[in-house]
Amino acid sequence: MNKHEFHLQTATRLTHAGRKGKDHHGPVNPPLVRASTMLFPDCAALQEANGTRRVYARHATETTMALEQALCAAEGAAACMLTPSGLSAITTTLLALLKPGDHLLMVDTTYDPTRQFCEGLLKQNGISTTYYDPLIGAGISALMQPNTKVVFVESPGSLTFEVQDIPAIATVAHAGGAVVVSDSTWATPIGWASFELGIDVSIHAATKYIVGHSDALMGAILTNEALQHRVRDTYKQLGMSIGGDDAALALRGLRTMAARLAVHRESAKVVARWLQSQPEVAEVLYPPMEGTAGHELWKRDFRPEYACGLMGAVFHRDVTKQQVAELIDRTRLFGIGFSWGGYESLILPTCPSNYRTINAEKWTAPMLRLHVGLEAVEDLLADLEVGFSALRALPTMAQVA
Ligand SMILES: *Cc1c(COP(=O)(O)O)cnc(C)c1O
């Protein structure tokens, strides 16, 4: 199967892409290749391979190529480049598309290490960044400069889950000669038609739902036809590469991703509704749920069958940080930790105002981030009940004062 077979249903593509067809006699999965050196039988063969990706294992092996093909088929991309982490996929892409003197429009709700890269290496190299409101839509035209080369989107936003109007932003970006780069980790390669929405490069922390089992770090850069050579050139110069074992883990995760997302989505909706009904909770940040901020745009641009299990909850200002910590500590099934997208549930206190240039004051109430995993949802609700009871046993802000 290759990218021309994009007409097959998503779940079919995830199970068949990147492996041999019906006429193949042998194992279902492509071989796990552990390699550095590639040997050639004679000088003529070496000569012939020179300049291709088959010459050295940093460029490709059968295992990494199978994963690249499967990811291209999943998202409808022209090319895929695999990196050792989600963050390195972002930094590699930005280095490929920006040069000294260029300007970057970065969504203010981006993953914080992305912001640190803008303020660090990009700034040092004479590339300026302006942070924009995730809800700006077509209004981004006011921020475009003649040297704006990349508009970076991340939707829903990190920690606060704002849904961006990507088609409106992409129309303005393209008219101004910029390309649109997306951190698409929340959507996964199958949660939306990224390239049809106007995204030129779609980046994933494959660490999350693609690997899906919390046992490897990886990034994936998926590009359209026009940008693939520019991005690959920088990718090669930086020496980016992944190992065969990790590629095999990611491929194994990808095969079941559609099925897993269906469970994450159903359970997440139940948990989101339950949270919404707790008196201490002011707002649940989960765009797939009807009535939440961003739901209308989400419904327009995302595929409802593949929503993921990551959400936020904002408490009333009367709730103390101490109470939230108690809730988190008392749950038994929700692990405390960064990252997400594995099979297990996670919970984390968040403080988005520390990572914002715009509207920082909007996000100062205590907040949670939850990843709803594949446990039975009844057990998760019972666990959260315990947590909320513990929260209620502690004094509120008014009672402390
Ligand atoms: C986790 C994450 C990353 C970084 O991925 P790593 O593999 O941890 O480097 C980037 N963007 C988003 C939105 C993430 O959640």
Ligand as a Chemical Component Dictionary entry (heavy atoms), coordinates in Angstrom:
data_LIG
# 
_chem_comp.id                   LIG 
_chem_comp.type                 NON-POLYMER 
_chem_comp.pdbx_formal_charge   0 
_chem_comp.three_letter_code    LIG 
# 
loop_
_chem_comp_atom.comp_id 
_chem_comp_atom.atom_id 
_chem_comp_atom.alt_atom_id 
_chem_comp_atom.type_symbol 
_chem_comp_atom.charge 
_chem_comp_atom.model_Cartn_x 
_chem_comp_atom.model_Cartn_y 
_chem_comp_atom.model_Cartn_z 
_chem_comp_atom.pdbx_ordinal 
LIG C1 C1 C 0 4.504 15.962 24.244 1  
LIG C2 C2 C 0 4.322 17.043 23.260 2  
LIG C3 C3 C 0 5.376 17.480 22.470 3  
LIG C4 C4 C 0 6.784 16.963 22.633 4  
LIG O1 O1 O 0 6.906 15.599 22.420 5  
LIG P1 P1 P 0 8.171 14.805 23.058 6  
LIG O2 O2 O 0 8.155 13.518 22.344 7  
LIG O3 O3 O 0 7.912 14.715 24.510 8  
LIG O4 O4 O 0 9.382 15.627 22.752 9  
LIG C5 C5 C 0 5.126 18.451 21.535 10 
LIG N1 N1 N 0 3.904 18.984 21.383 11 
LIG C6 C6 C 0 2.862 18.599 22.130 12 
LIG C7 C7 C 0 1.537 19.216 21.907 13 
LIG C8 C8 C 0 3.033 17.616 23.095 14 
LIG O5 O5 O 0 2.006 17.258 23.848 15 
# 
loop_
_chem_comp_bond.comp_id 
_chem_comp_bond.atom_id_1 
_chem_comp_bond.atom_id_2 
_chem_comp_bond.value_order 
_chem_comp_bond.pdbx_ordinal 
LIG C1 C2 SING 1  
LIG C2 C3 SING 2  
LIG C2 C8 DOUB 3  
LIG C3 C4 SING 4  
LIG C3 C5 DOUB 5  
LIG C4 O1 SING 6  
LIG O1 P1 SING 7  
LIG P1 O2 DOUB 8  
LIG P1 O3 SING 9  
LIG P1 O4 SING 10 
LIG C5 N1 SING 11 
LIG N1 C6 DOUB 12 
LIG C6 C7 SING 13 
LIG C6 C8 SING 14 
LIG C8 O5 SING 15 
# 
